[in-house]
């Protein structure tokens, strides 16, 4: 579907809804390089231990959790002190 094919009353989020990591086909694969790098940073900032053996799904959930804890990411950015 091209952007021009979308009716104007359809919210952008419904075009590419986020899927629960537990439902991912690749959920049990090792985390990706970018996940590993970002998680190492988040764990360091949050004072939590980094686990080399997290799967893609576990890494995704941990990233969301640590973004909330550290104030990083899309939902916490507005609440960070400048």
KATA-V917894 format. One line per field, one symbol per residue. phi: phi as a letter, one per 40 degrees, with the letter a starting at -180 (. if undefined). psi: psi as a letter, one per 40 degrees, with the letter a starting at -180 (. if undefined). Layout:
BEGIN
phi: ???
psi: ???
END
This chain:
BEGIN
phi: .cdccccccccdcccbccbddcccccdcccdcdccdccccccccccgbccbcbccdcccccccdccccccgcgccccccccc
psi: hideehieehiddedgihihdeeidedeiiiidddddddddddddefihhhdeiiddddddddddddddeeiiddeddehi.
END
